[in-house]
Amino acid sequence: MPASKVIEDAAQAIGAEYRGKKAGSAGDAGTFSFFPTKNLGAYGDGGMVVTNEDRIADKVRTLRFHGCREKYYHEEIGQNSRLDELQAAILRVKLKYLEEWNTSRREKAKIYDRLLKPLAAQGKITLPANDPEAKSIYHLYVLRSKHREKIAKALDEQGIASGVYYPLPLHLQKAFAYLNYQAGDLPLAEEACSQALAIPCYPELTTDQQEQIGQVISSVF
């Protein structure tokens, strides 16, 4: 039986660390997304696979180019998954600013923690966990609350965007119906999907804007 491989899904975590180790470097291979909304986003779809193993790198290069090592000679069924050069050029420019932007996101998260701590202490909301051994890059700042719909409605009425990531857990998705999971089988995942709400968090967000967001959330209670 071949040895198992670990593929790390670091799609939203570029620049994050755990115990001093960068996200994407813990497994045999790591994957990153360059979708425009990510911390390092292109102007269209894109992504990257990273690995220290030549065999995996060769396999990925072949699969992304129609299963070819030599043009027009297909060794296996692959895809056209090459990152186009325009997207690569944009990402190379933005990459220089990634650490600065991620640092700014951490600062925004600290401000939210301060503003929303009273509500968390009252049990009205749950703030994102802070692990001292981890270095988050806050692609999203996600609250949890049983009053999610009320918070989202109050924010929307003030023209403030929020988002639910994700409304339905994987085991209840139609695509996995053949696995025969039922509601209640994975209660923690289901609870998280019913309570999670992401509020604005990006480098250009001002303290005044964050204070307004905090006030709107507080007004719900």
C-alpha positions in Angstrom: 0.0 0.0 0.0 1.5 3.4 -1.0 2.4 5.8 1.8 -0.2 8.5 2.5 0.4 12.0 1.4 -0.8 15.2 3.2 -2.1 18.0 1.0 -2.6 21.2 3.0 -5.5 23.4 2.0 -4.0 26.9 2.7 -6.3 28.6 0.2 -7.1 31.6 2.5 -4.0 31.5 4.7 -1.0 32.8 2.7 1.4 34.3 5.2 -0.2 32.7 8.3 2.0 30.7 10.6 1.8 28.0 13.3 4.7 27.5 15.7 6.8 29.5 13.3 6.0 27.4 10.3 4.3 29.0 7.3 0.9 27.8 6.2 1.3 25.5 3.1 4.6 24.0 4.3 3.3 21.5 6.9 2.3 18.7 4.4 3.8 17.0 1.4 2.1 19.7 -0.7 0.2 22.9 0.0 -2.4 24.8 -2.1 -3.1 28.5 -2.2 -5.9 30.5 -3.9 -5.4 33.8 -5.7 -9.1 34.5 -6.2 -9.5 38.3 -6.2 -11.0 38.4 -2.6 -8.0 36.6 -1.0 -5.2 38.4 0.9 -3.0 38.0 -2.2 -5.6 38.2 -5.0 -5.2 38.3 -8.8 -7.7 40.0 -11.2 -9.2 36.7 -12.0 -9.1 33.1 -11.0 -5.7 31.6 -10.1 -3.9 29.4 -7.6 -0.6 27.7 -6.7 0.6 24.4 -5.5 3.8 24.3 -3.4 5.9 21.2 -2.6 9.5 20.2 -1.8 9.1 16.9 -3.6 10.2 16.7 -7.2 7.8 13.9 -8.0 4.8 15.8 -6.8 5.9 18.9 -8.6 6.3 17.0 -11.9 2.9 15.4 -11.5 1.2 18.8 -10.8 2.9 20.4 -13.8 1.7 17.5 -16.0 -1.9 17.6 -14.8 -2.2 21.4 -15.2 -1.0 21.1 -18.9 -3.5 18.7 -20.3 -1.6 15.7 -19.0 1.4 16.5 -21.2 5.1 16.6 -20.5 5.7 17.3 -24.2 3.1 19.5 -26.1 0.4 17.5 -27.8 1.5 14.2 -26.3 -0.9 13.3 -23.6 0.3 10.8 -21.0 -2.8 11.0 -18.8 -6.0 13.0 -18.6 -5.3 16.5 -17.2 -6.7 20.0 -17.3 -5.8 23.4 -18.6 -5.0 24.9 -15.2 -2.1 27.2 -16.0 -1.9 30.6 -14.3 -1.9 33.1 -17.2 1.0 35.5 -17.4 -1.2 38.6 -16.8 -2.4 37.3 -13.5 1.2 36.2 -12.6 2.5 39.7 -13.3 -0.2 41.3 -11.1 0.6 38.9 -8.3 4.3 39.5 -8.5 3.7 43.2 -7.9 1.2 42.6 -5.0 3.4 40.0 -3.4 5.8 42.7 -2.2 3.0 44.2 -0.1 1.5 41.0 1.3 3.3 41.1 4.7 2.4 44.7 5.2 -1.2 44.1 4.4 -1.4 41.0 6.6 0.1 43.0 9.5 -2.6 45.7 8.9 -5.3 43.0 9.1 -4.0 41.8 12.4 -4.1 45.4 13.7 -7.8 45.7 12.5 -8.5 42.4 14.3 -7.1 43.7 17.6 -9.3 46.8 17.3 -12.4 44.6 16.8 -11.4 42.5 19.7 -11.3 45.6 21.9 -14.5 47.1 20.6 -16.5 43.8 20.8 -15.0 42.4 24.0 -18.0 43.6 26.2 -20.5 41.8 24.0 -18.3 38.6 24.1 -18.1 38.9 27.9 -21.9 38.9 28.1 -22.1 35.8 25.9 -23.9 37.7 23.1 -21.2 36.9 20.5 -18.0 34.8 20.3 -14.9 36.4 18.9 -12.3 34.6 16.7 -9.9 32.5 18.8 -6.4 33.7 19.4 -3.8 31.0 19.6 -0.4 32.3 21.0 1.4 29.8 18.9 -0.3 30.9 15.7 0.0 34.0 13.5 -3.3 34.7 11.8 -3.6 36.8 8.7 -7.4 37.4 9.1 -8.5 36.8 5.6 -11.9 37.1 7.4 -12.9 38.3 10.8 -15.6 35.9 11.8 -18.0 36.4 14.7 -20.3 33.7 16.0 -23.7 34.5 17.4 -27.2 33.0 17.9 -28.4 36.5 16.8 -26.6 36.4 13.4 -29.6 37.4 11.3 -30.3 40.4 13.5 -26.7 41.6 13.4 -26.5 41.1 9.6 -29.8 43.0 9.1 -28.6 45.9 11.3 -25.3 46.2 9.4 -27.1 46.0 6.0 -29.4 48.8 7.1 -26.4 51.0 7.6 -24.9 50.0 4.2 -22.2 47.7 5.9 -21.5 44.4 4.2 -21.2 41.1 6.0 -21.0 37.5 4.9 -21.8 34.0 5.9 -19.0 31.5 5.4 -20.5 29.0 5.1 -24.3 28.5 5.3 -24.4 24.7 4.9 -21.8 22.2 6.2 -20.2 19.8 3.7 -22.0 16.7 5.0 -25.4 18.3 4.3 -24.5 19.4 0.8 -26.5 17.8 -2.1 -23.3 16.7 -3.7 -22.5 14.4 -0.7 -26.1 13.1 -0.3 -24.8 9.7 -1.3 -23.0 9.5 2.1 -26.4 9.5 3.8 -25.5 12.0 6.5 -28.5 13.6 8.3 -28.9 16.9 10.2 -27.6 16.4 13.7 -24.8 14.0 12.7 -22.1 16.6 13.0 -23.6 19.1 15.5 -20.6 21.3 15.9 -20.2 21.9 12.2 -23.9 22.6 11.9 -23.8 25.0 14.8 -20.9 26.9 13.4 -22.7 27.3 10.0 -25.8 28.6 11.7 -23.8 31.3 13.8 -20.8 32.4 11.8 -20.8 36.0 10.4 -17.8 37.8 8.8 -17.6 41.5 9.2 -15.4 43.9 7.1 -11.7 43.4 7.6 -9.2 44.7 5.1 -6.0 46.9 5.2 -7.7 50.1 4.2 -10.4 49.9 6.8 -10.3 52.9 9.2 -10.6 53.0 12.9 -13.7 55.3 12.6 -15.3 52.7 10.3 -14.6 49.9 12.7 -16.0 52.0 15.6 -19.2 52.5 13.6 -19.4 48.8 12.9 -18.9 48.0 16.6 -21.7 50.5 17.5 -24.1 49.0 15.0 -23.5 45.4 16.4 -23.8 46.7 19.9 -27.1 48.4 19.1 -28.7 45.0 18.3 -28.4 44.1 22.0 
